[in-house]
């Protein structure tokens, strides 16, 4: 070899040697700098031994269904015995097949990555990180160190991984990994992932389902089975192949599983929120209870990180019955309301007002695809911005609250149409209570010694002391020549006798009753309060009716039975509290007997005639002025169910009887109770008998109307003449109608002669 070439080769070799030596020294230097904490303190073995993943707190219904989570990270930790064997095998075969042979880092993997991925550009070689290193990354994340970020982070992970392997067994490391690894969609840990994508616990996963979840780890979005099912299917089959290659499953089993279609049961509580309004209220109550625990014991719990388990009173089966009843009924009634708003020109006037003031820009009238709540869920509508506002403005909303009057347990809480898009809770909203308030007045009268067989005035009057107020009955009928029985006036929700009763009872006595029922204080002294002009919430009125159902005793409504920590230790257990005595047993029984007549013959009779419900029920409708609010509350000894229906603002309402309590609110309750009657367990538990004493019903022997005694000969004479004239007028009108009917049928059948 010529001298010049030999010198050149030596120079090149020396340069390479110097470069390699410098690189090694640089790596050693960086390693030492990292090891001694120049790039941040590394956790020691003591710190590593105290690792605990943040864990979401879980909310369960009384029938053991997961209905909500509170979390900083959506993670639920599980124990080793809950992890399927095939899940760990799928994980090891795919992510770290030499997991049981290395001590935190795998030199062979680094060499493979160097040859295949870097030198040959072949990404199929996979990454060099072990499961232990991935675990470290999941727990501690990665820092930003500029151009040194990659080597610094990798070396950090190697050092910490080797330490963590000295602290934990391989089994414990696998469990830590499975409880911390992200699965996309802000879901952490295999338990949460199993619930999200398959709606089951991790312990119930099948082999092919485990393969889907392990496949997700490579790229959470690209292999998401909900978003990209084709990619997920291909990745699942690759994981199955790797399991067969490592002899974790037989080749024949692998072939069979690869042929199965991709099946998921996607369940996202954040999107569906089947009990969203209730879960939100439980959160507020839980925080109050945790503050109380802190005050008593000094122990602090973090609702979003400590994995608490909250066991509630909600019955998810009944909750779903309520949701279906609301959806099915309002979908029908909304169409009827839309037509009435069109005919009344309300819609046209609303649009005109918006365009004059709020929407001067023409772009607000341009149509575009907008996602809005519809009765089939979140839907895409091709409408303008102003149309989208009208969509919600004219929308009917409904709230449903069901409780057990014997202990106050809340069984169902539906605060509106959709918690995600319409989070305002209508269970707590104050609206005009209307005639649903009347039983409170009548119960107050019974407490004051007024008999259900007392007779009340049914004559129209002008109350000059109250701005010439002139109340009327719903059908505008009055009977100045006779009075109405107390029980009949309540059963048929008559206004004029109710006002007369108000003056007999006295405002202060009514206020006293309202205080005992925890109603908001009212300062208005107008007698219209007797007809329900007071604004109450569904929460307040359902609680009040509970006193009628529970022999005059009212329980506070409760929603939480028990709270435990992540290990199952009880932190809170609901104790039985003494109910408040609001009415005497006799009064509650009498009101119940009269409200049974409401269901059987009065304003709530549709529940029998149209829906065929046979259960013993007591109840009351309520229809606010101008049909802005519709109410219906019914109860048994073990159930109080109330519903309110109306638009978000009172100017949107029906202009016909479609907006009455019996048409707009009652059907929701009726559909729930009808389904409960069909379920033997629910029927036995909630649709129980009143078993009232027989003497309670003696009021039925009182005639509904009582003829007034007319004083004076001439008064009786002219009253008799006026009555005869009225009778003659009614007789003539009846005869005229009969002639009209006969004439109609004569014309109808004339051609058959």
Secondary structure, DSSP 8 states (H G I E B T S, - for coil): --HHHHHHHHHHHHHHHHHHHHHHHHHHHHHHHHHTTTTS----HHHHHT----B-EEEE-TTS-EEEEE-SSEE----GGGS-HHHHHHHHHHH-TTTTTSSS--HHHHHHIIIIIIIS--GGG-----HHHHHHHHHH-----GGGHHHHHHHHHHHHHHHHHHHS-HHHHHHHHHHH-B-STTEESHHHHHHHHHSS-GGG--HHHHHHHHHHTT-TTTT-TTT-HHHHHHHHHHHHHHHHHTTSS-HHHHHHHHHS--------HHHH-TTHHHHHHHHHHHHHHHHHHHHHH-----TTTB--EEEES--HHHHHHHHHHHHHHHHHHHHHHHHHHHHTTHHHHHHHHHHHHT--SGGGGS-EEEEEEETTEEEEEEE-HHHHHHHHHT-EEEEEEEE-TTT-BEEEEE-SS-TTT--S-TTS--EE-GGGGHHHHHHHHHHTT--TT-EEE-----BGGGTTB----TTS---TTEEEEHHHHHHTT-HHHHHHHHHHH-HHHHHHHHHHTT--------GGGGGT-SEE-HHHHHHHHHHHHTTTEE---B-EEEEE-TT--EEEE------EE-S-HHHHHHHHHHHHHHHHTSTTTHHHHTT---S--EEEEEE-GGG--EEEEEEETTEEEEEEEEESSTTS--SSGGGSIIIIIHHHHHHHHHHHHHSHHHHHHHS------GGGGGGGGS-SEEE----SHHHHHHHHHHHHHHHHHHHHHHHHHHHHHHHHHHHHHGGG-
